[in-house]
């Protein structure tokens, strides 16, 4: 698993595909899920587990 600090960074990446992969990861901290939940792209938000 990646370090939480890296996941925070990737959750705000410019590429939606990267943010989607972060959202699919069940082991991310709650704060990272909260970042993804605020994403403007519905496809990214829909990947939250």
mmCIF entry with sequence, helices, sheets and N, C-alpha, C, O atoms, coordinates in Angstrom:
data_MODEL
# 
_entry.id   MODEL 
# 
_entity.id                         1 
_entity.type                       polymer 
_entity.pdbx_number_of_molecules   1 
# 
_entity_poly.entity_id                      1 
_entity_poly.type                           'polypeptide(L)' 
_entity_poly.nstd_linkage                   no 
_entity_poly.nstd_monomer                   no 
_entity_poly.pdbx_seq_one_letter_code       
;(UNK)(UNK)(UNK)(UNK)(UNK)(UNK)(UNK)(UNK)(UNK)(UNK)(UNK)(UNK)(UNK)(UNK)(UNK)(UNK)
(UNK)(UNK)(UNK)(UNK)(UNK)(UNK)(UNK)(UNK)(UNK)(UNK)(UNK)(UNK)(UNK)(UNK)(UNK)(UNK)
(UNK)(UNK)(UNK)(UNK)(UNK)(UNK)(UNK)(UNK)(UNK)(UNK)(UNK)(UNK)(UNK)(UNK)(UNK)(UNK)
(UNK)
;
_entity_poly.pdbx_seq_one_letter_code_can   XXXXXXXXXXXXXXXXXXXXXXXXXXXXXXXXXXXXXXXXXXXXXXXXX 
_entity_poly.pdbx_strand_id                 A 
# 
loop_
_entity_poly_seq.entity_id 
_entity_poly_seq.num 
_entity_poly_seq.mon_id 
_entity_poly_seq.hetero 
1 1  UNK n 
1 2  UNK n 
1 3  UNK n 
1 4  UNK n 
1 5  UNK n 
1 6  UNK n 
1 7  UNK n 
1 8  UNK n 
1 9  UNK n 
1 10 UNK n 
1 11 UNK n 
1 12 UNK n 
1 13 UNK n 
1 14 UNK n 
1 15 UNK n 
1 16 UNK n 
1 17 UNK n 
1 18 UNK n 
1 19 UNK n 
1 20 UNK n 
1 21 UNK n 
1 22 UNK n 
1 23 UNK n 
1 24 UNK n 
1 25 UNK n 
1 26 UNK n 
1 27 UNK n 
1 28 UNK n 
1 29 UNK n 
1 30 UNK n 
1 31 UNK n 
1 32 UNK n 
1 33 UNK n 
1 34 UNK n 
1 35 UNK n 
1 36 UNK n 
1 37 UNK n 
1 38 UNK n 
1 39 UNK n 
1 40 UNK n 
1 41 UNK n 
1 42 UNK n 
1 43 UNK n 
1 44 UNK n 
1 45 UNK n 
1 46 UNK n 
1 47 UNK n 
1 48 UNK n 
1 49 UNK n 
# 
_struct_asym.id          A 
_struct_asym.entity_id   1 
# 
loop_
_struct_conf.conf_type_id 
_struct_conf.id 
_struct_conf.pdbx_PDB_helix_id 
_struct_conf.beg_label_comp_id 
_struct_conf.beg_label_asym_id 
_struct_conf.beg_label_seq_id 
_struct_conf.pdbx_beg_PDB_ins_code 
_struct_conf.end_label_comp_id 
_struct_conf.end_label_asym_id 
_struct_conf.end_label_seq_id 
_struct_conf.pdbx_end_PDB_ins_code 
_struct_conf.beg_auth_comp_id 
_struct_conf.beg_auth_asym_id 
_struct_conf.beg_auth_seq_id 
_struct_conf.end_auth_comp_id 
_struct_conf.end_auth_asym_id 
_struct_conf.end_auth_seq_id 
_struct_conf.pdbx_PDB_helix_class 
_struct_conf.details 
_struct_conf.pdbx_PDB_helix_length 
HELX_P HELX_P1 AA1 UNK A 4  ? UNK A 10 ? UNK A 4  UNK A 10 1 ? 7 
HELX_P HELX_P2 AA2 UNK A 16 ? UNK A 24 ? UNK A 16 UNK A 24 1 ? 9 
HELX_P HELX_P3 AA3 UNK A 30 ? UNK A 37 ? UNK A 30 UNK A 37 1 ? 8 
HELX_P HELX_P4 AA4 UNK A 42 ? UNK A 45 ? UNK A 42 UNK A 45 1 ? 4 
# 
_struct_conf_type.id          HELX_P 
_struct_conf_type.criteria    ? 
_struct_conf_type.reference   ? 
# 
loop_
_atom_site.group_PDB 
_atom_site.id 
_atom_site.type_symbol 
_atom_site.label_atom_id 
_atom_site.label_alt_id 
_atom_site.label_comp_id 
_atom_site.label_asym_id 
_atom_site.label_entity_id 
_atom_site.label_seq_id 
_atom_site.pdbx_PDB_ins_code 
_atom_site.Cartn_x 
_atom_site.Cartn_y 
_atom_site.Cartn_z 
_atom_site.occupancy 
_atom_site.B_iso_or_equiv 
_atom_site.pdbx_formal_charge 
_atom_site.auth_seq_id 
_atom_site.auth_comp_id 
_atom_site.auth_asym_id 
_atom_site.auth_atom_id 
_atom_site.pdbx_PDB_model_num 
ATOM 1   N N  . UNK A 1 1  ? 0.843   -1.187 0.000   1.00 0.00 ? 1  UNK A N  1 
ATOM 2   C CA . UNK A 1 1  ? 0.000   0.000  0.000   1.00 0.00 ? 1  UNK A CA 1 
ATOM 3   C C  . UNK A 1 1  ? 0.884   1.245  0.000   1.00 0.00 ? 1  UNK A C  1 
ATOM 4   O O  . UNK A 1 1  ? 1.986   1.252  0.549   1.00 0.00 ? 1  UNK A O  1 
ATOM 5   N N  . UNK A 1 2  ? 0.374   2.278  -0.622  1.00 0.00 ? 2  UNK A N  1 
ATOM 6   C CA . UNK A 1 2  ? 1.098   3.545  -0.703  1.00 0.00 ? 2  UNK A CA 1 
ATOM 7   C C  . UNK A 1 2  ? 0.995   4.312  0.612   1.00 0.00 ? 2  UNK A C  1 
ATOM 8   O O  . UNK A 1 2  ? 0.069   4.113  1.398   1.00 0.00 ? 2  UNK A O  1 
ATOM 9   N N  . UNK A 1 3  ? 1.945   5.171  0.824   1.00 0.00 ? 3  UNK A N  1 
ATOM 10  C CA . UNK A 1 3  ? 1.927   6.036  2.004   1.00 0.00 ? 3  UNK A CA 1 
ATOM 11  C C  . UNK A 1 3  ? 0.717   6.978  1.927   1.00 0.00 ? 3  UNK A C  1 
ATOM 12  O O  . UNK A 1 3  ? 0.373   7.443  0.840   1.00 0.00 ? 3  UNK A O  1 
ATOM 13  N N  . UNK A 1 4  ? 0.073   7.263  3.054   1.00 0.00 ? 4  UNK A N  1 
ATOM 14  C CA . UNK A 1 4  ? -1.097  8.157  3.038   1.00 0.00 ? 4  UNK A CA 1 
ATOM 15  C C  . UNK A 1 4  ? -0.820  9.504  2.402   1.00 0.00 ? 4  UNK A C  1 
ATOM 16  O O  . UNK A 1 4  ? -1.685  10.049 1.717   1.00 0.00 ? 4  UNK A O  1 
ATOM 17  N N  . UNK A 1 5  ? 0.367   10.055 2.614   1.00 0.00 ? 5  UNK A N  1 
ATOM 18  C CA . UNK A 1 5  ? 0.693   11.352 2.034   1.00 0.00 ? 5  UNK A CA 1 
ATOM 19  C C  . UNK A 1 5  ? 0.641   11.309 0.513   1.00 0.00 ? 5  UNK A C  1 
ATOM 20  O O  . UNK A 1 5  ? 0.192   12.263 -0.124  1.00 0.00 ? 5  UNK A O  1 
ATOM 21  N N  . UNK A 1 6  ? 1.092   10.220 -0.061  1.00 0.00 ? 6  UNK A N  1 
ATOM 22  C CA . UNK A 1 6  ? 1.058   10.072 -1.512  1.00 0.00 ? 6  UNK A CA 1 
ATOM 23  C C  . UNK A 1 6  ? -0.384  9.938  -2.003  1.00 0.00 ? 6  UNK A C  1 
ATOM 24  O O  . UNK A 1 6  ? -0.734  10.464 -3.060  1.00 0.00 ? 6  UNK A O  1 
ATOM 25  N N  . UNK A 1 7  ? -1.214  9.237  -1.240  1.00 0.00 ? 7  UNK A N  1 
ATOM 26  C CA . UNK A 1 7  ? -2.618  9.092  -1.626  1.00 0.00 ? 7  UNK A CA 1 
ATOM 27  C C  . UNK A 1 7  ? -3.340  10.439 -1.626  1.00 0.00 ? 7  UNK A C  1 
ATOM 28  O O  . UNK A 1 7  ? -4.172  10.693 -2.497  1.00 0.00 ? 7  UNK A O  1 
ATOM 29  N N  . UNK A 1 8  ? -3.031  11.304 -0.657  1.00 0.00 ? 8  UNK A N  1 
ATOM 30  C CA . UNK A 1 8  ? -3.620  12.648 -0.647  1.00 0.00 ? 8  UNK A CA 1 
ATOM 31  C C  . UNK A 1 8  ? -3.247  13.395 -1.925  1.00 0.00 ? 8  UNK A C  1 
ATOM 32  O O  . UNK A 1 8  ? -4.088  14.046 -2.545  1.00 0.00 ? 8  UNK A O  1 
ATOM 33  N N  . UNK A 1 9  ? -1.977  13.293 -2.308  1.00 0.00 ? 9  UNK A N  1 
ATOM 34  C CA . UNK A 1 9  ? -1.493  13.940 -3.518  1.00 0.00 ? 9  UNK A CA 1 
ATOM 35  C C  . UNK A 1 9  ? -2.200  13.383 -4.753  1.00 0.00 ? 9  UNK A C  1 
ATOM 36  O O  . UNK A 1 9  ? -2.655  14.143 -5.608  1.00 0.00 ? 9  UNK A O  1 
ATOM 37  N N  . UNK A 1 10 ? -2.292  12.058 -4.843  1.00 0.00 ? 10 UNK A N  1 
ATOM 38  C CA . UNK A 1 10 ? -2.905  11.417 -6.009  1.00 0.00 ? 10 UNK A CA 1 
ATOM 39  C C  . UNK A 1 10 ? -4.411  11.674 -6.081  1.00 0.00 ? 10 UNK A C  1 
ATOM 40  O O  . UNK A 1 10 ? -4.982  11.687 -7.171  1.00 0.00 ? 10 UNK A O  1 
ATOM 41  N N  . UNK A 1 11 ? -5.050  11.877 -4.945  1.00 0.00 ? 11 UNK A N  1 
ATOM 42  C CA . UNK A 1 11 ? -6.492  12.152 -4.919  1.00 0.00 ? 11 UNK A CA 1 
ATOM 43  C C  . UNK A 1 11 ? -6.821  13.493 -5.573  1.00 0.00 ? 11 UNK A C  1 
ATOM 44  O O  . UNK A 1 11 ? -7.973  13.752 -5.921  1.00 0.00 ? 11 UNK A O  1 
ATOM 45  N N  . UNK A 1 12 ? -5.810  14.340 -5.738  1.00 0.00 ? 12 UNK A N  1 
ATOM 46  C CA . UNK A 1 12 ? -6.009  15.639 -6.368  1.00 0.00 ? 12 UNK A CA 1 
ATOM 47  C C  . UNK A 1 12 ? -5.248  15.757 -7.684  1.00 0.00 ? 12 UNK A C  1 
ATOM 48  O O  . UNK A 1 12 ? -5.048  16.861 -8.190  1.00 0.00 ? 12 UNK A O  1 
ATOM 49  N N  . UNK A 1 13 ? -4.824  14.623 -8.240  1.00 0.00 ? 13 UNK A N  1 
ATOM 50  C CA . UNK A 1 13 ? -4.080  14.610 -9.498  1.00 0.00 ? 13 UNK A CA 1 
ATOM 51  C C  . UNK A 1 13 ? -4.920  15.214 -10.617 1.00 0.00 ? 13 UNK A C  1 
ATOM 52  O O  . UNK A 1 13 ? -6.149  15.156 -10.580 1.00 0.00 ? 13 UNK A O  1 
ATOM 53  N N  . UNK A 1 14 ? -4.254  15.790 -11.605 1.00 0.00 ? 14 UNK A N  1 
ATOM 54  C CA . UNK A 1 14 ? -4.950  16.388 -12.752 1.00 0.00 ? 14 UNK A CA 1 
ATOM 55  C C  . UNK A 1 14 ? -5.690  15.352 -13.596 1.00 0.00 ? 14 UNK A C  1 
ATOM 56  O O  . UNK A 1 14 ? -6.706  15.666 -14.215 1.00 0.00 ? 14 UNK A O  1 
ATOM 57  N N  . UNK A 1 15 ? -5.186  14.125 -13.622 1.00 0.00 ? 15 UNK A N  1 
ATOM 58  C CA . UNK A 1 15 ? -5.776  13.086 -14.472 1.00 0.00 ? 15 UNK A CA 1 
ATOM 59  C C  . UNK A 1 15 ? -6.927  12.381 -13.748 1.00 0.00 ? 15 UNK A C  1 
ATOM 60  O O  . UNK A 1 15 ? -6.715  11.800 -12.684 1.00 0.00 ? 15 UNK A O  1 
ATOM 61  N N  . UNK A 1 16 ? -8.131  12.422 -14.304 1.00 0.00 ? 16 UNK A N  1 
ATOM 62  C CA . UNK A 1 16 ? -9.261  11.750 -13.666 1.00 0.00 ? 16 UNK A CA 1 
ATOM 63  C C  . UNK A 1 16 ? -9.034  10.250 -13.484 1.00 0.00 ? 16 UNK A C  1 
ATOM 64  O O  . UNK A 1 16 ? -9.539  9.654  -12.533 1.00 0.00 ? 16 UNK A O  1 
ATOM 65  N N  . UNK A 1 17 ? -8.275  9.641  -14.392 1.00 0.00 ? 17 UNK A N  1 
ATOM 66  C CA . UNK A 1 17 ? -8.014  8.206  -14.301 1.00 0.00 ? 17 UNK A CA 1 
ATOM 67  C C  . UNK A 1 17 ? -7.240  7.873  -13.019 1.00 0.00 ? 17 UNK A C  1 
ATOM 68  O O  . UNK A 1 17 ? -7.482  6.843  -12.390 1.00 0.00 ? 17 UNK A O  1 
ATOM 69  N N  . UNK A 1 18 ? -6.321  8.743  -12.648 1.00 0.00 ? 18 UNK A N  1 
ATOM 70  C CA . UNK A 1 18 ? -5.550  8.536  -11.418 1.00 0.00 ? 18 UNK A CA 1 
ATOM 71  C C  . UNK A 1 18 ? -6.470  8.661  -10.212 1.00 0.00 ? 18 UNK A C  1 
ATOM 72  O O  . UNK A 1 18 ? -6.430  7.834  -9.301  1.00 0.00 ? 18 UNK A O  1 
ATOM 73  N N  . UNK A 1 19 ? -7.303  9.706  -10.213 1.00 0.00 ? 19 UNK A N  1 
ATOM 74  C CA . UNK A 1 19 ? -8.233  9.894  -9.094  1.00 0.00 ? 19 UNK A CA 1 
ATOM 75  C C  . UNK A 1 19 ? -9.201  8.723  -8.977  1.00 0.00 ? 19 UNK A C  1 
ATOM 76  O O  . UNK A 1 19 ? -9.561  8.329  -7.868  1.00 0.00 ? 19 UNK A O  1 
ATOM 77  N N  . UNK A 1 20 ? -9.626  8.163  -10.107 1.00 0.00 ? 20 UNK A N  1 
ATOM 78  C CA . UNK A 1 20 ? -10.518 7.001  -10.083 1.00 0.00 ? 20 UNK A CA 1 
ATOM 79  C C  . UNK A 1 20 ? -9.821  5.800  -9.443  1.00 0.00 ? 20 UNK A C  1 
ATOM 80  O O  . UNK A 1 20 ? -10.432 5.083  -8.651  1.00 0.00 ? 20 UNK A O  1 
ATOM 81  N N  . UNK A 1 21 ? -8.585  5.582  -9.769  1.00 0.00 ? 21 UNK A N  1 
ATOM 82  C CA . UNK A 1 21 ? -7.843  4.454  -9.184  1.00 0.00 ? 21 UNK A CA 1 
ATOM 83  C C  . UNK A 1 21 ? -7.687  4.629  -7.669  1.00 0.00 ? 21 UNK A C  1 
ATOM 84  O O  . UNK A 1 21 ? -7.788  3.660  -6.917  1.00 0.00 ? 21 UNK A O  1 
ATOM 85  N N  . UNK A 1 22 ? -7.445  5.844  -7.234  1.00 0.00 ? 22 UNK A N  1 
ATOM 86  C CA . UNK A 1 22 ? -7.367  6.107  -5.795  1.00 0.00 ? 22 UNK A CA 1 
ATOM 87  C C  . UNK A 1 22 ? -8.720  5.813  -5.152  1.00 0.00 ? 22 UNK A C  1 
ATOM 88  O O  . UNK A 1 22 ? -8.777  5.202  -4.085  1.00 0.00 ? 22 UNK A O  1 
ATOM 89  N N  . UNK A 1 23 ? -9.799  6.238  -5.786  1.00 0.00 ? 23 UNK A N  1 
ATOM 90  C CA . UNK A 1 23 ? -11.136 6.038  -5.243  1.00 0.00 ? 23 UNK A CA 1 
ATOM 91  C C  . UNK A 1 23 ? -11.488 4.555  -5.114  1.00 0.00 ? 23 UNK A C  1 
ATOM 92  O O  . UNK A 1 23 ? -12.221 4.174  -4.201  1.00 0.00 ? 23 UNK A O  1 
ATOM 93  N N  . UNK A 1 24 ? -10.977 3.719  -6.012  1.00 0.00 ? 24 UNK A N  1 
ATOM 94  C CA . UNK A 1 24 ? -11.258 2.281  -5.973  1.00 0.00 ? 24 UNK A CA 1 
ATOM 95  C C  . UNK A 1 24 ? -10.568 1.574  -4.813  1.00 0.00 ? 24 UNK A C  1 
ATOM 96  O O  . UNK A 1 24 ? -10.995 0.496  -4.402  1.00 0.00 ? 24 UNK A O  1 
ATOM 97  N N  . UNK A 1 25 ? -9.514  2.168  -4.288  1.00 0.00 ? 25 UNK A N  1 
ATOM 98  C CA . UNK A 1 25 ? -8.708  1.545  -3.249  1.00 0.00 ? 25 UNK A CA 1 
ATOM 99  C C  . UNK A 1 25 ? -9.447  1.564  -1.915  1.00 0.00 ? 25 UNK A C  1 
ATOM 100 O O  . UNK A 1 25 ? -9.751  2.632  -1.384  1.00 0.00 ? 25 UNK A O  1 
ATOM 101 N N  . UNK A 1 26 ? -9.731  0.391  -1.380  1.00 0.00 ? 26 UNK A N  1 
ATOM 102 C CA . UNK A 1 26 ? -10.486 0.284  -0.126  1.00 0.00 ? 26 UNK A CA 1 
ATOM 103 C C  . UNK A 1 26 ? -9.656  0.673  1.096   1.00 0.00 ? 26 UNK A C  1 
ATOM 104 O O  . UNK A 1 26 ? -10.219 0.928  2.161   1.00 0.00 ? 26 UNK A O  1 
ATOM 105 N N  . UNK A 1 27 ? -8.356  0.722  0.965   1.00 0.00 ? 27 UNK A N  1 
ATOM 106 C CA . UNK A 1 27 ? -7.503  0.968  2.112   1.00 0.00 ? 27 UNK A CA 1 
ATOM 107 C C  . UNK A 1 27 ? -7.094  2.416  2.322   1.00 0.00 ? 27 UNK A C  1 
ATOM 108 O O  . UNK A 1 27 ? -6.237  2.700  3.159   1.00 0.00 ? 27 UNK A O  1 
ATOM 109 N N  . UNK A 1 28 ? -7.693  3.336  1.576   1.00 0.00 ? 28 UNK A N  1 
ATOM 110 C CA . UNK A 1 28 ? -7.284  4.744  1.730   1.00 0.00 ? 28 UNK A CA 1 
ATOM 111 C C  . UNK A 1 28 ? -7.885  5.339  2.998   1.00 0.00 ? 28 UNK A C  1 
ATOM 112 O O  . UNK A 1 28 ? -8.954  4.919  3.442   1.00 0.00 ? 28 UNK A O  1 
ATOM 113 N N  . UNK A 1 29 ? -7.199  6.315  3.576   1.00 0.00 ? 29 UNK A N  1 
ATOM 114 C CA . UNK A 1 29 ? -7.747  6.986  4.755   1.00 0.00 ? 29 UNK A CA 1 
ATOM 115 C C  . UNK A 1 29 ? -9.060  7.711  4.429   1.00 0.00 ? 29 UNK A C  1 
ATOM 116 O O  . UNK A 1 29 ? -9.307  8.091  3.285   1.00 0.00 ? 29 UNK A O  1 
ATOM 117 N N  . UNK A 1 30 ? -9.874  7.890  5.434   1.00 0.00 ? 30 UNK A N  1 
ATOM 118 C CA . UNK A 1 30 ? -11.160 8.565  5.276   1.00 0.00 ? 30 UNK A CA 1 
ATOM 119 C C  . UNK A 1 30 ? -10.999 9.954  4.666   1.00 0.00 ? 30 UNK A C  1 
ATOM 120 O O  . UNK A 1 30 ? -11.831 10.379 3.865   1.00 0.00 ? 30 UNK A O  1 
ATOM 121 N N  . UNK A 1 31 ? -9.954  10.651 5.034   1.00 0.00 ? 31 UNK A N  1 
ATOM 122 C CA . UNK A 1 31 ? -9.729  11.995 4.510   1.00 0.00 ? 31 UNK A CA 1 
ATOM 123 C C  . UNK A 1 31 ? -9.523  11.978 2.995   1.00 0.00 ? 31 UNK A C  1 
ATOM 124 O O  . UNK A 1 31 ? -9.925  12.914 2.304   1.00 0.00 ? 31 UNK A O  1 
ATOM 125 N N  . UNK A 1 32 ? -8.906  10.929 2.482   1.00 0.00 ? 32 UNK A N  1 
ATOM 126 C CA . UNK A 1 32 ? -8.711  10.806 1.033   1.00 0.00 ? 32 UNK A CA 1 
ATOM 127 C C  . UNK A 1 32 ? -10.063 10.570 0.360   1.00 0.00 ? 32 UNK A C  1 
ATOM 128 O O  . UNK A 1 32 ? -10.348 11.157 -0.684  1.00 0.00 ? 32 UNK A O  1 
ATOM 129 N N  . UNK A 1 33 ? -10.888 9.721  0.948   1.00 0.00 ? 33 UNK A N  1 
ATOM 130 C CA . UNK A 1 33 ? -12.243 9.515  0.410   1.00 0.00 ? 33 UNK A CA 1 
ATOM 131 C C  . UNK A 1 33 ? -13.020 10.823 0.393   1.00 0.00 ? 33 UNK A C  1 
ATOM 132 O O  . UNK A 1 33 ? -13.785 11.075 -0.538  1.00 0.00 ? 33 UNK A O  1 
ATOM 133 N N  . UNK A 1 34 ? -12.837 11.647 1.399   1.00 0.00 ? 34 UNK A N  1 
ATOM 134 C CA . UNK A 1 34 ? -13.534 12.932 1.453   1.00 0.00 ? 34 UNK A CA 1 
ATOM 135 C C  . UNK A 1 34 ? -13.075 13.859 0.333   1.00 0.00 ? 34 UNK A C  1 
ATOM 136 O O  . UNK A 1 34 ? -13.879 14.609 -0.219  1.00 0.00 ? 34 UNK A O  1 
ATOM 137 N N  . UNK A 1 35 ? -11.798 13.814 -0.003  1.00 0.00 ? 35 UNK A N  1 
ATOM 138 C CA . UNK A 1 35 ? -11.283 14.603 -1.130  1.00 0.00 ? 35 UNK A CA 1 
ATOM 139 C C  . UNK A 1 35 ? -11.935 14.124 -2.423  1.00 0.00 ? 35 UNK A C  1 
ATOM 140 O O  . UNK A 1 35 ? -12.392 14.934 -3.229  1.00 0.00 ? 35 UNK A O  1 
ATOM 141 N N  . UNK A 1 36 ? -11.977 12.816 -2.617  1.00 0.00 ? 36 UNK A N  1 
ATOM 142 C CA . UNK A 1 36 ? -12.578 12.245 -3.831  1.00 0.00 ? 36 UNK A CA 1 
ATOM 143 C C  . UNK A 1 36 ? -14.073 12.571 -3.898  1.00 0.00 ? 36 UNK A C  1 
ATOM 144 O O  . UNK A 1 36 ? -14.595 12.855 -4.976  1.00 0.00 ? 36 UNK A O  1 
ATOM 145 N N  . UNK A 1 37 ? -14.752 12.534 -2.771  1.00 0.00 ? 37 UNK A N  1 
ATOM 146 C CA . UNK A 1 37 ? -16.193 12.811 -2.733  1.00 0.00 ? 37 UNK A CA 1 
ATOM 147 C C  . UNK A 1 37 ? -16.512 14.226 -3.210  1.00 0.00 ? 37 UNK A C  1 
ATOM 148 O O  . UNK A 1 37 ? -17.630 14.485 -3.658  1.00 0.00 ? 37 UNK A O  1 
ATOM 149 N N  . UNK A 1 38 ? -15.562 15.131 -3.124  1.00 0.00 ? 38 UNK A N  1 
ATOM 150 C CA . UNK A 1 38 ? -15.748 16.512 -3.571  1.00 0.00 ? 38 UNK A CA 1 
ATOM 151 C C  . UNK A 1 38 ? -15.385 16.707 -5.040  1.00 0.00 ? 38 UNK A C  1 
ATOM 152 O O  . UNK A 1 38 ? -15.506 17.815 -5.563  1.00 0.00 ? 38 UNK A O  1 
ATOM 153 N N  . UNK A 1 39 ? -14.945 15.649 -5.708  1.00 0.00 ? 39 UNK A N  1 
ATOM 154 C CA . UNK A 1 39 ? -14.501 15.756 -7.087  1.00 0.00 ? 39 UNK A CA 1 
ATOM 155 C C  . UNK A 1 39 ? -15.647 16.171 -7.997  1.00 0.00 ? 39 UNK A C  1 
ATOM 156 O O  . UNK A 1 39 ? -16.778 15.717 -7.825  1.00 0.00 ? 39 UNK A O  1 
ATOM 157 N N  . UNK A 1 40 ? -15.355 17.029 -8.961  1.00 0.00 ? 40 UNK A N  1 
ATOM 158 C CA . UNK A 1 40 ? -16.380 17.542 -9.869  1.00 0.00 ? 40 UNK A CA 1 
ATOM 159 C C  . UNK A 1 40 ? -16.855 16.503 -10.883 1.00 0.00 ? 40 UNK A C  1 
ATOM 160 O O  . UNK A 1 40 ? -17.928 16.657 -11.467 1.00 0.00 ? 40 UNK A O  1 
ATOM 161 N N  . UNK A 1 41 ? -16.077 15.457 -11.098 1.00 0.00 ? 41 UNK A N  1 
ATOM 162 C CA . UNK A 1 41 ? -16.414 14.465 -12.120 1.00 0.00 ? 41 UNK A CA 1 
ATOM 163 C C  . UNK A 1 41 ? -17.153 13.290 -11.472 1.00 0.00 ? 41 UNK A C  1 
ATOM 164 O O  . UNK A 1 41 ? -16.622 12.614 -10.591 1.00 0.00 ? 41 UNK A O  1 
ATOM 165 N N  . UNK A 1 42 ? -18.381 13.062 -11.924 1.00 0.00 ? 42 UNK A N  1 
ATOM 166 C CA . UNK A 1 42 ? -19.222 12.024 -11.343 1.00 0.00 ? 42 UNK A CA 1 
ATOM 167 C C  . UNK A 1 42 ? -18.600 10.635 -11.468 1.00 0.00 ? 42 UNK A C  1 
ATOM 168 O O  . UNK A 1 42 ? -18.759 9.814  -10.564 1.00 0.00 ? 42 UNK A O  1 
ATOM 169 N N  . UNK A 1 43 ? -17.900 10.354 -12.558 1.00 0.00 ? 43 UNK A N  1 
ATOM 170 C CA . UNK A 1 43 ? -17.296 9.051  -12.764 1.00 0.00 ? 43 UNK A CA 1 
ATOM 171 C C  . UNK A 1 43 ? -16.224 8.781  -11.707 1.00 0.00 ? 43 UNK A C  1 
ATOM 172 O O  . UNK A 1 43 ? -16.039 7.640  -11.284 1.00 0.00 ? 43 UNK A O  1 
ATOM 173 N N  . UNK A 1 44 ? -15.527 9.818  -11.288 1.00 0.00 ? 44 UNK A N  1 
ATOM 174 C CA . UNK A 1 44 ? -14.509 9.662  -10.246 1.00 0.00 ? 44 UNK A CA 1 
ATOM 175 C C  . UNK A 1 44 ? -15.203 9.373  -8.913  1.00 0.00 ? 44 UNK A C  1 
ATOM 176 O O  . UNK A 1 44 ? -14.830 8.439  -8.202  1.00 0.00 ? 44 UNK A O  1 
ATOM 177 N N  . UNK A 1 45 ? -16.205 10.172 -8.582  1.00 0.00 ? 45 UNK A N  1 
ATOM 178 C CA . UNK A 1 45 ? -16.932 9.981  -7.314  1.00 0.00 ? 45 UNK A CA 1 
ATOM 179 C C  . UNK A 1 45 ? -17.589 8.612  -7.249  1.00 0.00 ? 45 UNK A C  1 
ATOM 180 O O  . UNK A 1 45 ? -17.664 8.012  -6.177  1.00 0.00 ? 45 UNK A O  1 
ATOM 181 N N  . UNK A 1 46 ? -18.062 8.115  -8.372  1.00 0.00 ? 46 UNK A N  1 
ATOM 182 C CA . UNK A 1 46 ? -18.785 6.843  -8.370  1.00 0.00 ? 46 UNK A CA 1 
ATOM 183 C C  . UNK A 1 46 ? -17.909 5.649  -8.030  1.00 0.00 ? 46 UNK A C  1 
ATOM 184 O O  . UNK A 1 46 ? -18.424 4.575  -7.718  1.00 0.00 ? 46 UNK A O  1 
ATOM 185 N N  . UNK A 1 47 ? -16.609 5.816  -8.086  1.00 0.00 ? 47 UNK A N  1 
ATOM 186 C CA . UNK A 1 47 ? -15.687 4.719  -7.782  1.00 0.00 ? 47 UNK A CA 1 
ATOM 187 C C  . UNK A 1 47 ? -15.440 4.548  -6.274  1.00 0.00 ? 47 UNK A C  1 
ATOM 188 O O  . UNK A 1 47 ? -14.815 3.574  -5.854  1.00 0.00 ? 47 UNK A O  1 
ATOM 189 N N  . UNK A 1 48 ? -15.925 5.480  -5.476  1.00 0.00 ? 48 UNK A N  1 
ATOM 190 C CA . UNK A 1 48 ? -15.731 5.339  -4.025  1.00 0.00 ? 48 UNK A CA 1 
ATOM 191 C C  . UNK A 1 48 ? -16.355 4.042  -3.542  1.00 0.00 ? 48 UNK A C  1 
ATOM 192 O O  . UNK A 1 48 ? -17.484 3.705  -3.898  1.00 0.00 ? 48 UNK A O  1 
ATOM 193 N N  . UNK A 1 49 ? -15.606 3.330  -2.730  1.00 0.00 ? 49 UNK A N  1 
ATOM 194 C CA . UNK A 1 49 ? -16.103 2.043  -2.226  1.00 0.00 ? 49 UNK A CA 1 
ATOM 195 C C  . UNK A 1 49 ? -16.699 2.196  -0.847  1.00 0.00 ? 49 UNK A C  1 
ATOM 196 O O  . UNK A 1 49 ? -17.168 1.217  -0.265  1.00 0.00 ? 49 UNK A O  1 
# 
